Amino acid sequence: MEAEATLRRTCEDLGVAWRALDIDSEPDLRAGFTDHVPVTFVDRQLLSYWFLDEDALRAALSQPAPSRRTTSGFPPSTSSPERMQP
């Protein structure tokens, strides 16, 4: 839960929305990441697993957000910051 607290605090500070996913709820996620929890993606790119470095998260979230496209899913992760739309 330390990673989630870091994620929650950092995203709140930066005004970035995020969501947590339970990898055990989907077989594909469980198969790919069960040994790597917590897994963090930023803008659909893997940032970290096993632990979350706050400085790395802040740096990733400080980069310009990529253009938004409609997709049929979200990358596998237990916690994924998503930038808020203005």
Secondary structure, 3 states (H helix, E strand, C coil): CHHHHHHHHHHHHHCCEEEECCHHHCHHHHHHHCCCCCEEEECCEEEEECCCCHHHHHHHHHCCCCCCCCCCCCCCCCEEEECCCC
